Amino acid sequence: MTRPTRRLFSLSLVAGSLLVLAGAASGAETTPLFKIVTVKDEIVVGLSPQDVTALGGSDVTAIGRALKAKGEVTLWRYAVRKGADGALEQAPVARVSILGNDSLRVEPYTTPLKIIAPQ
């Protein structure tokens, strides 16, 4: 590759990466996702704006505090699906109740997929 071609290729890679990250980040800003891990299984959940208000925050600490104080929280379960354009996306499936347990762990969850906000 010649030097101008190599530079153009590098700039294209950087620009493409930034677009992908910006798309994922814009959805993540509106709907934070978390992985709930137990000894038996794990699921991905998301917070609606109403959930964020009820929990008093949008991080693992807010979920942990709510579980400790209330013993349970109700959140949106998320799963991967194909969107109308055929692209994969993270979308809400159903509301689930998470019961507090000593062996339960809450972790932040990131995805390169578009995140669909709950209705």
N, C-alpha and C positions, 0 to 999 in steps of 0.2 A: 504494500500500500504506500502511496505517496504521502508525504506529510500533510497536505491539505485534506486528502481523503480520510486519513486516519483521524485528524482533528474533527472533521465533520461527523465521522462515525462515533467518536467518543462523546461529542455533544449530543448526538441523537440518543445514545444510550442513557445519558444523564437526564435529558428531558423526558424520555419515556419513563424512567424510574420515578422521577418527581411527579409525573401525572398519575401513576399508579398509587403512589403513597398519598398524594393529595386526595384522591378519590376514596381511599380506605379511611383516611383520617377524617374526612368530612362526615362520613356516616358514623364513625366511631364517636365523634364529638356529640352527636345527637342521641346515640344509643350505645352506652357502654356495655360491653359484653364481659361475662365472667364464666369460669369453669367451676362447677360445684363437683367436688371429688369426695366420694365415700369409699368404704371398703368394698362395696359391691359394684359400683358403676360411677360414671361421671356424665354430666350433661352441661350444655352451654345455655346460659340464661342471659337475658338483657333487661335493662331498666328503661321503662317509659319515663317521660317527664313527671308523671304522677308518682311513680315509684321513687324517683330521686327525692321529691318533696317529702313523701311519707317516711323515707329512710333518713332524711337529713343529710344526704350526700350521695356521691356517685362513685365511691371507691370500695375496696374490700373491707375497710374499717367500718364504713356505714352499715354494710350488710352484716358484719360480725356483731356490731353493737345491737342491731335490731334482732338478730337471732338470740343473743344473750338476754336481752330485755323482754322480748315477746315470746320467745320459744319457737317462732315460725315466721316466715315471710312468704309472700306470694309474688312471683316474678314471671316474666315471659320466658318460655322455653324456646330456644332457637335451633334451627337445623338448616342444612344446605339444601337449596332447591334451584331449579332452572327458572330464570325470569322470563318475561314475555319475549325478550330478544334472544333467548337461548343461552345467555350467560349465567354462570353460577352466582348465587347470592346467598347471604345469611338472612333468614327471614323468621319472624315469630310464628310458632306453631300453635301453642296453647299456653294458658296460664297454669303454672304449677306451684304447689305449696312446698316450701323447703322447711323441714323440721330440724331444729337445732339438735346437734349430736356431738359428742366429744371427738368422734372420729371423722367429722365433716371438715373439709378444707375448701376455702374459697380462693380462687386465683384469678388475676386479670387474664383476659383472653383476647388475643389479637388475630385478625384475619386479613388476608389480602383481598377478600371478596367484598362486594358492595353490601352494606348493612341496611336492611329495610326496617324502618321504624314501626313499632306497633301502632295499630289504629285505635 
